[in-house]
Amino acid sequence: MDEYWYFALFNFFVSIGLLFVSRINGTDVLRGLYVLFSFLPSIAAGVRRLHDTDRSGWWLLLPIVNIIFLCLPGTPGDNRFGPQPGDDRA
């Protein structure tokens, strides 16, 4: 669970920083490149988080529902998607 929120927090701060840089430069090239290169990792992190809550990654396609599911605590122990993250039994 913590991995997803650290990733989201990092993306938030980088986006804010690039917003200020783009306001100074007058161009959105850096922000566009960051969005382009962080798109797939963001989807992967969201799917991993949903799997942690024992839900399918397809829930990311529903905007309001996925925010609710991402904020819920993960299932304790193993679930149908594998062992609990951080568990050394693989």
C-alpha positions in Angstrom: 0.0 0.0 0.0 2.8 2.4 0.9 4.4 2.0 -2.5 1.5 3.4 -4.3 1.1 6.4 -2.1 4.8 7.2 -2.2 4.6 7.0 -6.0 1.6 9.3 -6.1 3.2 11.7 -3.7 6.4 11.8 -5.9 4.3 12.4 -9.0 2.5 15.2 -7.3 5.6 17.0 -6.3 7.3 16.6 -9.6 4.2 17.8 -11.4 4.0 20.9 -9.2 7.7 21.6 -9.8 7.3 21.2 -13.5 4.3 23.5 -13.4 6.5 26.3 -11.9 9.3 25.6 -14.4 6.8 25.7 -17.3 5.4 29.0 -16.0 8.9 30.5 -16.0 9.9 29.1 -19.4 6.5 29.7 -21.0 6.5 26.2 -22.5 4.9 22.9 -21.5 7.5 20.6 -23.1 8.9 19.3 -19.9 5.5 18.7 -18.4 4.4 16.9 -21.6 7.4 14.7 -21.6 6.9 13.8 -17.9 3.3 12.9 -18.5 4.3 10.8 -21.5 7.0 8.9 -19.6 5.0 8.5 -16.3 1.8 7.3 -18.0 2.5 3.5 -18.1 4.2 3.4 -14.6 1.1 5.2 -13.2 -1.2 2.6 -14.7 1.0 -0.2 -13.4 1.1 1.3 -9.9 -2.7 1.7 -9.9 -3.2 -1.9 -11.0 -0.9 -3.2 -8.3 -2.7 -1.2 -5.7 -6.1 -2.5 -6.9 -4.7 -6.1 -6.8 -3.6 -5.4 -3.2 -7.3 -4.7 -2.4 -8.3 -8.0 -4.3 -9.9 -6.1 -7.2 -9.3 -6.3 -10.9 -7.1 -3.6 -12.6 -10.0 -2.9 -14.9 -11.6 -0.8 -12.2 -9.1 1.9 -13.2 -11.4 2.7 -16.1 -14.2 4.0 -13.8 -13.0 7.4 -12.4 -14.9 7.8 -9.2 -15.0 4.1 -8.2 -11.2 3.6 -8.6 -10.4 6.5 -6.3 -12.6 4.9 -3.6 -11.0 1.5 -4.1 -7.5 3.0 -4.1 -8.1 4.6 -0.7 -9.4 1.4 0.9 -7.0 -0.8 2.9 -5.6 -3.9 1.3 -6.7 -7.4 2.1 -4.6 -8.9 4.9 -2.6 -11.9 3.8 -2.7 -13.5 0.4 -5.4 -13.0 -2.1 -6.2 -14.3 -5.6 -3.6 -12.1 -7.2 -0.7 -13.5 -5.1 1.0 -13.0 -1.7 0.8 -9.8 0.3 3.4 -7.2 -0.9 6.6 -7.4 1.1 6.0 -11.0 1.9 9.1 -13.1 1.2 7.2 -16.3 0.4 7.1 -16.4 -3.3 
